[in-house]
Amino acid sequence: MNLENIRLEEGWKRALSTEFEEPYFRELTEFVRSEYASHPGAVFPPARSVFAAFDAAPFDDVKVVILGQDPYHGRGQANGLAFSVNPGVAFPPSLRNIFQEVGSDTGAPAPADGDLSRWARQGVLLLNSTLTVREGSPKSHAAHGWERFTSAAVARLAAERNGVVFLLWGADAAAKRSMIDPQRHLVLTAPHPSPLSAYRGFFGCRHFSQANEYLHASGREPIAW
């Protein structure tokens, strides 16, 4: 991973510029670079897509944040947007559960593909707590610095913007709740949508309609989920 070769949206580059100078980020960069080098083709997402979530949802345009755990660890799945897969890729179980909840909550039909860039274009930041993972090994890149970096992203957004909806799914995401002022933003938590936990409260959480009600009440365009 080489920052010089990675495109980062200008608003996010400004918001996160101090993080790039921190010793932990240099150590994180070395770790991730070594992982891509020593496990060719088996670290996800592709290196060019590590920061895709920021590029897809510019800092000043973010209306909703969906925070997950780490990228899909199956080959050909992760594309840099949390929970998203490219067109033609079968829906992973978590994504299937997300679409099930969208349907029951809003009445929206199931989409033809799992490409969530259509959400990102409407101002949905699809961010994982950890931005890379090794094939077949969930959380293999946890505790190497990504959590600090993504916490900084959430903190900057919470401090500099108003009226953002934060959807925190799972324990890793909920851990970032303390850095968000609930008087300035809408913060909703639920279990992770994976099959291991979806039935413990993700199904029926109604996060998608609640997000849209909040946006509508503040005079902004709801998300077409």
C-alpha positions, -999 to +999 in steps of 0.1 A: +000+000+000+015+033-011-003+065-001+012+084-030-005+060-054-039+060-037-066+085-046-083+101-016-111+125-019-100+161-011-123+167+018-113+135+035-076+141+027-079+174+046-099+159+075-075+130+079-042+147+070-028+147+106-034+109+108-010+102+079+018+118+098+013+097+130+038+069+138+009+044+141-001+051+105+034+046+091+035+012+110+001+003+097+012+011+061+042-011+065+021-040+078-005-037+051+022-034+024+039-065+037+006-084+037-001-076+001+035-085-009+036-118+011+001-130+002-004-120-035-040-120-045-051-131-010-055-097+007-087-078+002-099-055-012-075-049-040-049-023-029-063+004-052-097+001-034-086+003+002-099+039+006-127+035-019-154+043+007-139+078+012-137+085-025-172+073-031-188+095-004-170+129-002-166+143+033-189+173+027-217+151+011-220+124+038-255+121+051-254+086+065-226+064+078-229+026+078-202+012+099-192-025+097-164-047+109-139-056+082-140-065+045-154-097+031-127-123+033-138-144+004-120-141-030-137-117-054-160-102-028-146-071-011-146-039-032-137-013-006-173-003+003-186-020+035-210-048+027-209-041-010-199-065-038-194-058-075-222-067-100-222-103-109-209-114-074-233-135-054-247-118-023-228-127+009-251-137+038-247-103+056-257-084+024-286-107+018-298-100+054-293-062+048-315-063+017-341-084+036-343-057+063-345-030+037-374-047+021-393-054+053-386-019+066-392+003+035-409-020+010-380-016-015-377-046-038-345-067-037-319-052-061-304-070-091-269-068-077-250-061-045-232-030-057-238-004-030-221+024-048-256+036-056-260+043-019-226+060-017-235+084-045-264+096-024-241+104+006-238+070+024-204+064+037-199+026+037-170+022+062-155-008+079-137-005+112-107-023+096-101-017+059-081-048+049-083-085+056-065-117+046-084-144+026-104-167+048-093-150+080-118-125+094-103-098+116-068-109+106-058-072+101-075-060+133-055-043+160-028-030+136-040+006+135-070+006+112-094+010+141-076+042+152-077+055+116-114+049+111-122+062+145-105+094+135-127+095+104-158+091+125-146+117+150-138+143+123-172+138+107-190+140+140-171+172+150-172+191+117-207+182+104-242+183+118-272+160+113-254+129+101-271+095+106-247+069+121-258+033+117-235+012+139-238-025+133-220-049+156-196-045+186-167-030+166-189-003+152-208+004+185-174+010+201-172+043+182-205+056+196-187+075+224-172+099+198-205+110+183-227+137+200-263+124+199-275+160+203-260+168+169-265+135+150-288+105+149-270+074+163-286+040+158-270+007+169-279-029+161-263-063+160-242-071+130-262-084+100-242-116+097-262-149+101-246-153+135-263-122+150-289-109+126-318-126+145-306-110+177-319-076+167-307-066+133-339-078+117-366-054+127-342-026+137-358-003+110-326+017+106-333+025+070-367+041+075-355+059+107-326+074+088-349+087+061-374+101+086-345+120+102-332+133+069-367+143+057-373+162+090-342+182+084-352+191+049-328+168+031-334+142+004-340+107+019-319+078+006-333+055-021-324+023-004 
